[in-house]
Amino acid sequence: MNEPTKPRFWGKVGLLFLAGFAGVLSALPLIPQLMGLTGSEPPVPMLLIQVVSTLQTSVLLFVMVFLGARLAPGLGLGTPLVDAWLDGAVVKADAHRVLLSALVGGLVGGLLMLLLLRLSAPALPAEFLQSAESFRPPFLTRLLYGGITEELLIRWGLMSALAWGFLRLITGSLASTGSGGEKKPARPAFPFLAAIACSAILFGVGHLPLAMLLSPALTIPLILYVIAANALFGLIAGYLFWKRGLESAIVAHMVAHVVVALAGG
């Protein structure tokens, strides 16, 4: 990275981190609810737990934001609306494409998750269904932490790193142009599809600790449901990030939460 691009790079890192940090702060009221699900008194004051949790998540968030900012542009992955805003450009057409894709992806993703829950419910533990019915994260937390923070962690950071690794294994090079400045041939789709799939599955696995709190029995159907339901949306969000940019995945994630909330979930 040459010197003139450094202020813009760190400006973008700072902007994305602050957006994700707003989600981290919005999750503070959720921590007492999660601790309450354990059925025992915490060994330390709740305030200390909240402070430590915030610090840990913030450090991870910064690492993933930085990682994405370093790797994503070279992969053709990006934040078109954020970039345009930083450059002072007008992007009405791009914004329409980004938001329309996000709306469709979020609606489809939310409806598919509701459908999967309905189909899976007979095989899921009754305790899980009852606990999930009463467990209601704050709506703002769903939008900010789920929509922004999780997308920065999973898509912007993790998926970019996976795509970088898969592409490196296949092509052995990540240069966007040849030595003479000629345009490089189009990148193969497989590294991006593999990164989308892997990050989606890991996104689903990451929700298993919550399922363990909601159900005393972590059955095979419950494990498969939790991973599949979240990975299903992860595939949609990953594809949107690849084709439309991070903002499309973020808005789609928010729309999916709205759909589920409107259905009483």
C-alpha positions as CSV (number, residue, x, y, z in Angstrom):
1,M,0.0,0.0,0.0
2,N,1.6,3.3,-1.0
3,E,1.5,6.4,1.2
4,P,-1.3,8.4,-0.3
5,T,-3.8,5.5,0.2
6,K,-3.0,5.1,3.9
7,P,-5.4,7.8,5.3
8,R,-8.2,6.4,3.2
9,F,-7.4,2.9,4.3
10,W,-7.5,3.7,7.9
11,G,-10.5,5.9,7.5
12,K,-12.4,3.0,6.0
13,V,-11.2,0.7,8.8
14,G,-12.3,3.2,11.4
15,L,-15.7,3.7,9.8
16,L,-16.4,0.0,9.5
17,F,-15.1,-0.6,13.1
18,L,-17.3,2.1,14.5
19,A,-20.4,0.7,12.7
20,G,-19.6,-2.8,14.1
21,F,-18.9,-1.4,17.5
22,A,-22.4,0.1,17.6
23,G,-23.6,-3.5,17.3
24,V,-21.3,-4.7,20.1
25,L,-22.7,-2.0,22.4
26,S,-26.3,-2.9,21.4
27,A,-25.6,-6.5,22.6
28,L,-24.9,-5.4,26.2
29,P,-28.5,-5.9,27.4
30,L,-28.4,-9.4,25.9
31,I,-25.6,-10.6,28.2
32,P,-27.7,-10.7,31.4
33,Q,-30.3,-12.7,29.4
34,L,-27.8,-15.2,28.3
35,M,-26.3,-15.5,31.8
36,G,-29.8,-16.1,33.1
37,L,-30.2,-19.1,30.8
38,T,-27.4,-20.9,32.6
39,G,-29.5,-21.2,35.7
40,S,-26.7,-20.1,38.1
41,E,-25.4,-16.9,39.5
42,P,-22.3,-15.5,37.7
43,P,-19.1,-15.8,39.8
44,V,-18.2,-12.1,39.1
45,P,-20.3,-8.9,38.8
46,M,-22.4,-8.6,35.7
47,L,-20.8,-5.3,34.8
48,L,-17.4,-7.0,34.7
49,I,-18.7,-9.7,32.4
50,Q,-20.2,-7.1,30.1
51,V,-16.9,-5.1,30.0
52,V,-14.8,-8.2,29.3
53,S,-17.2,-9.4,26.7
54,T,-17.2,-6.0,25.0
55,L,-13.4,-5.8,25.0
56,Q,-13.0,-9.4,23.6
57,T,-15.6,-8.8,20.8
58,S,-14.1,-5.4,20.0
59,V,-10.6,-6.8,19.5
60,L,-12.0,-9.6,17.3
61,L,-14.0,-7.1,15.4
62,F,-11.0,-4.8,14.7
63,V,-8.9,-7.8,13.5
64,M,-11.6,-8.9,11.1
65,V,-12.3,-5.3,9.8
66,F,-8.5,-4.8,9.3
67,L,-8.2,-8.3,7.6
68,G,-11.1,-7.5,5.3
69,A,-9.8,-4.1,4.4
70,R,-6.4,-5.6,3.5
71,L,-7.7,-8.6,1.5
72,A,-11.1,-7.9,0.0
73,P,-10.2,-5.2,-2.5
74,G,-7.6,-7.4,-4.2
75,L,-10.3,-10.1,-4.5
76,G,-12.8,-7.8,-6.1
77,L,-14.9,-7.9,-2.9
78,G,-15.8,-4.5,-1.5
79,T,-18.0,-1.9,0.0
80,P,-19.2,0.1,-3.0
81,L,-21.5,2.5,-1.1
82,V,-19.0,3.2,1.6
83,D,-16.2,3.7,-0.9
84,A,-18.4,6.1,-2.9
85,W,-19.2,8.0,0.2
86,L,-15.5,8.3,1.2
87,D,-14.7,9.5,-2.3
88,G,-17.6,12.0,-2.4
89,A,-19.1,10.2,-5.5
90,V,-22.7,9.9,-6.4
91,V,-23.8,6.2,-6.7
92,K,-27.6,6.3,-7.2
93,A,-27.7,3.4,-9.7
94,D,-25.3,1.3,-7.6
95,A,-27.3,2.0,-4.5
96,H,-30.5,0.9,-6.2
97,R,-28.9,-2.4,-7.3
98,V,-27.4,-3.0,-3.8
99,L,-30.5,-2.3,-1.9
100,L,-32.9,-4.1,-4.2
101,S,-30.7,-7.2,-4.1
102,A,-30.5,-6.9,-0.3
103,L,-34.3,-6.6,0.0
104,V,-34.9,-9.7,-2.1
105,G,-32.2,-11.7,-0.4
106,G,-33.4,-10.7,3.1
107,L,-37.0,-11.6,2.3
108,V,-36.1,-14.9,0.8
109,G,-33.7,-15.7,3.6
110,G,-36.1,-14.8,6.4
111,L,-38.9,-16.8,4.8
112,L,-36.7,-19.8,4.3
113,M,-35.6,-19.8,7.9
114,L,-39.2,-19.6,9.0
115,L,-40.1,-22.5,6.7
116,L,-37.2,-24.6,8.0
117,L,-38.3,-24.0,11.6
118,R,-41.8,-25.1,10.8
119,L,-40.5,-28.3,9.0
120,S,-38.0,-29.1,11.7
121,A,-40.1,-28.3,14.8
122,P,-41.5,-31.9,15.3
123,A,-38.0,-33.2,15.6
124,L,-36.6,-30.5,17.9
125,P,-36.6,-30.8,21.7
126,A,-39.7,-29.3,23.3
127,E,-37.5,-27.4,25.8
128,F,-35.7,-25.7,23.0
129,L,-38.9,-24.6,21.3
130,Q,-40.2,-23.2,24.6
131,S,-37.0,-21.4,25.5
132,A,-36.6,-20.0,22.0
133,E,-40.2,-18.7,22.2
134,S,-39.5,-16.8,25.4
135,F,-36.0,-15.7,24.5
136,R,-36.3,-12.3,22.7
137,P,-33.1,-10.4,22.0
138,P,-33.7,-6.6,21.8
139,F,-34.8,-5.7,18.2
140,L,-32.0,-3.1,18.0
141,T,-29.5,-5.8,18.8
142,R,-30.8,-8.0,16.1
143,L,-30.4,-5.2,13.6
144,L,-27.1,-3.8,14.7
145,Y,-25.2,-6.8,16.0
146,G,-26.8,-9.3,13.7
147,G,-26.9,-7.1,10.6
148,I,-23.6,-5.2,10.9
149,T,-21.3,-6.8,13.4
150,E,-21.8,-10.4,12.3
151,E,-21.5,-9.4,8.7
152,L,-18.2,-7.6,9.4
153,L,-16.9,-10.7,11.3
154,I,-18.2,-13.4,9.0
155,R,-18.4,-12.0,5.5
156,W,-16.0,-9.1,5.5
157,G,-13.2,-10.7,7.6
158,L,-13.7,-14.5,7.5
159,M,-15.1,-15.0,4.0
160,S,-12.5,-12.6,2.5
161,A,-9.7,-14.6,4.2
162,L,-11.1,-17.9,3.1
163,A,-11.5,-16.6,-0.5
164,W,-7.9,-15.3,-0.4
165,G,-6.6,-18.7,0.8
166,F,-8.6,-20.7,-1.7
167,L,-7.6,-18.5,-4.6
168,R,-4.0,-18.6,-3.5
169,L,-4.0,-22.4,-3.5
170,I,-5.5,-22.5,-7.0
171,T,-3.8,-19.7,-8.8
172,G,-0.7,-19.1,-6.7
173,S,-1.1,-15.4,-7.3
174,L,-3.4,-12.6,-6.3
175,A,-2.1,-9.8,-8.5
176,S,-5.0,-7.9,-10.1
177,T,-2.9,-6.9,-13.2
178,G,0.1,-8.3,-15.0
179,S,3.6,-6.8,-14.8
180,G,2.8,-4.6,-17.8
181,G,-0.5,-3.4,-16.4
182,E,-2.5,-5.6,-18.7
183,K,-5.8,-6.8,-17.3
184,K,-5.7,-10.1,-15.5
185,P,-8.1,-12.9,-16.7
186,A,-11.3,-13.3,-14.7
187,R,-10.8,-15.1,-11.4
188,P,-12.3,-18.6,-11.1
189,A,-15.6,-18.8,-9.2
190,F,-14.7,-21.8,-7.2
191,P,-12.6,-20.0,-4.5
192,F,-15.5,-17.6,-3.8
193,L,-18.1,-20.3,-3.8
194,A,-16.0,-22.4,-1.4
195,A,-15.5,-19.4,0.8
196,I,-19.2,-18.6,0.8
197,A,-20.0,-22.2,1.8
198,C,-17.4,-22.5,4.5
199,S,-18.1,-19.2,6.1
200,A,-21.9,-20.0,6.0
201,I,-21.3,-23.3,7.8
202,L,-19.0,-21.7,10.4
203,F,-21.7,-19.0,10.8
204,G,-24.2,-21.8,11.6
205,V,-21.8,-23.6,14.0
206,G,-21.2,-20.3,15.8
207,H,-24.9,-20.4,16.9
208,L,-24.6,-23.8,18.6
209,P,-23.5,-22.3,22.0
210,L,-26.8,-20.4,22.2
211,A,-28.7,-23.5,21.3
212,M,-26.9,-25.3,24.2
213,L,-28.2,-22.6,26.6
214,L,-31.8,-22.9,25.2
215,S,-32.0,-26.6,25.4
216,P,-30.7,-29.1,28.0
217,A,-30.4,-31.7,25.3
218,L,-28.3,-30.9,22.2
219,T,-29.8,-33.6,19.9
220,I,-28.6,-34.3,16.4
221,P,-31.8,-32.8,14.8
222,L,-31.2,-29.7,16.9
223,I,-27.6,-29.4,15.8
224,L,-28.5,-29.9,12.1
225,Y,-31.3,-27.4,12.4
226,V,-29.2,-24.7,14.0
227,I,-26.4,-25.1,11.5
228,A,-28.7,-25.4,8.5
229,A,-31.0,-22.5,9.4
230,N,-28.1,-20.1,9.8
231,A,-25.9,-21.5,7.0
232,L,-28.9,-21.1,4.7
233,F,-29.0,-17.4,5.2
234,G,-25.2,-17.3,5.2
235,L,-25.2,-18.6,1.7
236,I,-27.4,-15.8,0.6
237,A,-25.4,-13.1,2.5
238,G,-22.1,-14.5,1.1
239,Y,-23.4,-14.4,-2.5
240,L,-24.6,-10.8,-2.0
241,F,-21.3,-9.8,-0.6
242,W,-19.6,-11.4,-3.6
243,K,-21.8,-9.9,-6.2
244,R,-23.2,-6.7,-4.7
245,G,-20.9,-5.7,-1.9
246,L,-20.9,-5.9,1.9
247,E,-23.7,-3.3,2.3
248,S,-26.0,-5.6,0.4
249,A,-25.3,-8.5,2.8
250,I,-25.7,-6.1,5.8
251,V,-29.1,-4.8,4.7
252,A,-30.3,-8.4,3.8
253,H,-29.3,-9.6,7.2
254,M,-31.4,-6.8,8.8
255,V,-34.4,-7.5,6.5
256,A,-34.2,-11.2,7.4
257,H,-34.4,-10.3,11.1
258,V,-37.4,-8.0,10.4
259,V,-39.2,-10.8,8.6
260,V,-38.6,-13.3,11.4
261,A,-39.6,-10.7,14.1
262,L,-42.8,-9.9,12.2
263,A,-43.6,-13.6,12.2
264,G,-43.2,-13.7,15.9
265,G,-39.8,-15.3,15.9
